[in-house]
Amino acid sequence: GEGGISPYHMEGGDLCWQIGTGYFGCRDDEGKFNPELFTKYATIDNVKMIEIKLSQGAKPGHGGVLPGVKNTPEIAAIRHVKPGITVLSPPGHNAFSNAAGLLQFVKQLRDLSGGKPVGFKLCIGDTKEFEEICAQMNVLKIYPDFITVDGAEGGTGAAPPEFSDGVGMPLEPALIFVNSTLKNFNVRDKVKIIASGKVLTSLDILRAVAMGADACNNARGFMFALGCIQALQCNSNTCPTGVATQNKMLIKGLDVTDKAERVYHFHKNTLHTCNELIAAAGRTSYDQVDASMFMRGDEFEHLADTYFPDILGNVRKR
């Protein structure tokens, strides 16, 4: 998440530090990017990669809100903001304003972090904007290590429903577009693609891989394992299950010892089912996963017929 690196994060575990428009944890008093603070945290051993968040499926083109009631002194210290006030994240970044600036920011963060992998996350809106980013990669010879493609299905109970329901491209067409565009600009071999956006089950993971993803983010599944019931009260401090609240009475609903086991078993069994599906399709590795494995819609149309007719044609020839 973009909320900064806390002392709890530094107790262990591999981190992907997300830098959003609020630059939490690496901002100055005016909310602008602070290179010195960034370097302090980015060079910590368990920070393994850095992700610049351009937009996300929950609210593309819209900044987030930290309500004052949830902005405790502890959280304020982590985010480098004043406690007790409502903090608004801007809709866009102030460290750059175009495709070239984004890539130069990627290089800056890579240099400041000592060469750690740096990429960016976005929910596709105007496809021409992404094409311009790819074009600038070849002009500047600066390539992000990864791009996280977030589908419009991604969500949070704190987002305006008009944005979460009606803005941005869904994950399937977005993945296919990003994958093909990177290939068209001859940079696909330099950039990994991470799929995000309602990736919940083993089937979701394999479908994303079939459409070009190198890896997947799974947020919703782990939230469910923690006890989230999608009450859509993330921003109100009244989450009934204790997941998204600082209310001491409600926090009791989140039994860490019990939920840790549930999260572990959810992840373990999801990956086990992935392997079973691959084996059932006659494949022996994730490299062999393609769209011909999957059916879609009431008419049982192959995913490959819709998006990759050449793949299915080659399979039938074999």
N, C-alpha and C positions, 0 to 999 in steps of 0.2 A: 504493500500500500504506500501512499504518498505522504503518510503522516510523520515521517522522520524515523530515525533509528533510536530506539529506547535502550535503557540499561538492560532490559529483559532480553532484547535481541542479542546483546553482546555476551550473554551467558552461554551461547552455543547455537548451533544450527547454521546452515548455509543460507545466505540472504541475497535476494535480488532487490536492490534499493531503487524504488521508483521515485523519480523526480517529477512532480507535477507543476502546475502553473503557480502554485503558492510557494514553491521551493522550500517546503518545510524541512527543518533540520539543516538547511544550507542557505539561509536567507539573511539579509541585513534588516535593519529597522524599517526600511521602506518597502520590504517585500521583494527586493531584487536578489538575484543570484549572488551568493558570496563564495568565491573560489576557495578561500582559506578554510571556511567551515566545511565545505564539501570535501576538501582534501583530508581533513581531520577524520571524517567518518568513512570516506570511500576507501581509505588505505587500511582499514581494519581487516584482519585476516578472513573473518567469516563473511565479509561482503564479497560475493563471487561475481556479480554482474550488476550493471546499472541500466535502468530502463527509463527513458524520457517519455512521459505520458503526454501525447498530443491530445487525445480524446479517448473516450471509452463508450461502449455500447449503452451503458446506463443513461448517459446524458451527453452525447456528442455536441460540441459547441457550447457547452454550459459548464460553468465552474461549480465546485462543490461548496457546501456550507458546514461549518463547525459551529453549532449553536452554543451560545454563551453558557448555558446550563451544563453542557458537557465539557466545556473548556476549563478543566480543573488546573490548579497550579502545576501538577505533575505533567499533564499533557501539554500545557503551555511551554514548559521548560524543554520538552522534547521537540516541539515544533518551532521554538524560538519566536513565540508570539506572547502578547499580554494575556494573562489569565482572566477569565470571567467575561470576556467580550465575544460577540459573534464574529467569526472569521470567515470572510468570503474569498474563495479562490477565483482568480480572474478566469474568463472563458479561454484566453490564450496566453502564451508565454510572452514575457517582456525581454528575454535574453536573445531572441531572434524573431524575425518577422517573415521569412520566406524559406524556400527549400535550401538555398545555399547556406543561409544562416543556421538552419537546423543541422546540416551536416558539419558545419564548422563547430557547432556546439557539441556534437558527437565527438569530434576530434579533441576538443578542449577537455571534455570529461574523461576521455580515454587517457590523455596525457596526465591530467591531475590525479587520476586514480592509479597511476603506475602501469598502465597498459591493460587494465581489466576490460572484459567484454562490455561494450556499450551499444544499446539499440534503442528503438522507440516503439511505442504502442499507439495504435490509432484505430478508430472506427471509420471505415471508408465512407466518404460523402461524395464530393466531386472527384471523379476518377482522374480528371486532368491534373489535379493537384498532386496525386501520387505519381503520375507519369513524370511530372516536373521534378519530383524528388529523385526518381530513377535517372533522369537525364543529367541532373547535377552530380550524381555519383560519378559518372564517367567524365564530366568536365573537371571536377575538383580532385578526382581520384581518392575520395573519402567514402568508405563503405561501412555502414553499420554492421555490427556482428550479427544482429538479429532484428527482425521486425515482428512484433506481436500484433496479429490481426484480431481485433475484437469485433464480434458480430453485434448487430443491433439487439440480439436476444439477451445480451448481458444486462444485468440489472442490479438495483439496490432499492430498498424501500425508502431511501432518502431522495430519490430523483423525481423531478417533475414528470408525471405520467405522459404528458404530451411529447416529451423528448424520448423517454424510454420506449414508448410504444410506436412513435411515428417518424423518428429521424435515424438516418444511417442505414447502411447496407447489411443484410443478414450474413451470417458467417459463411454459408456455403458459396454463394456467388462472390463474396469478398475474398475468400481464400483462393478461389480459382483465378480471379482477376489479378491478385497480387502475385501469385505464382507465375502466371503467364506473362505478366508485365515485366517482372524481374528477368525472365528468360528472354523476352524481346529486346531488352536493353543489355543483354549478355552479362548480367551481374548475379544471376541466381546462384552460381557456385561460390560466391563470396558472402552470401547472406543466408542465415537460417530463418525459417518461418515458424513462429509459435502461434497456435490456434487458441482463441479464447472466445467465450460467448455461449453459455449454456452447455458446455461440454460436461456432461454428468456421468454417463455410463460408458462401459467398455465399447459399446457400439458407436457412441459419439466420437470416441477417441480414434477408432479405426477408420471411420468415415472421414474424419479430418485429415488423417494420414493419407488416405486415398486421394484426397483433393489437394495435396501438396504440403501439408504441415510436416515439419521435422519433429515437433514436440507440441504438447498441449498443456494449457492451464486449466485446472479444475477448481473453481471456487465454490460453486453452488453445492456440489456433492459434499464437500467438507463442512459447509455451513449446516446442511441437513444433519450430518453426523454429529455436529456439536449440539443440535437440538433446535435449530432455526425452524420456525413454522410459517415463515413469510407473512408475519403480522403487519409488515410495512410500517413499522414504527421506529425505524433505525435512527431517525433524526429527532425523536421526541423524548429520548431518555426513559421511555416506558416499555421497552422490549420485554414481553411477558416471560421469555425463556432465559433472560439474563445474558444473552449473547452480545447485544449492542446497547449497553446501558452502564452508567456508573452509579445507579441507584443501589444502595447497599442491600436493601431488602430483595430486590429483583435479582441481583447478582447471585444470590444463594441458589437460584435455579440452574446455574451452570456448575455442575460437579466436575471439576477438572480431571480427577482420577478416573471417573467413569467415562467421560467424553474422550479422553486421550485414547483409551482402549477402542472406543467405537471408531474414532478417526483412523487409527492404525488398521483395524480390520476392514474398514471400508476401502481403503487404498489397496491393501494386500489382495482382497478378493476382486476388486475391479481389474487389477492387472492380471490376476489369474484367469478371469473370464476373457480378457483380451487374447491371451495365449490360446485358450480353448477355441475361440472363434477363428483365429488364424489357422489352427490345426484342422478345424472342421472344413475350412475352405481349401484345404490341400496345400497351404503355404507353410514354409518353415521359418520365416523371419518377417519382421516389419518391412523390410525392403521390398518384399514381394506383394505387399498390400496395394490393391488398386481398385478402381471403381467397379470393375466387373464382378466383385464379390457381393455387391449390394443391390437390393431392390428398393423401389420407392413408389408410393402412391397406390391407389386402389387398383390400377391396371397392371401392377407388378412390372413397371418399367424399370429397366436397368438404369442405375445412376450413370453408367458409362454411355448409355444411349443419349442421355440428356446433355452431359457435359464433355464426355470424352469418347466420341464414336470411333475414333481410331484405335483406342485401347481394346474395345469390345471386338472390333473387327480382327485385330491381331490374335485375340484369344480364340475366336471361332476358327481361325485358320489353323491354329495349333490342334 
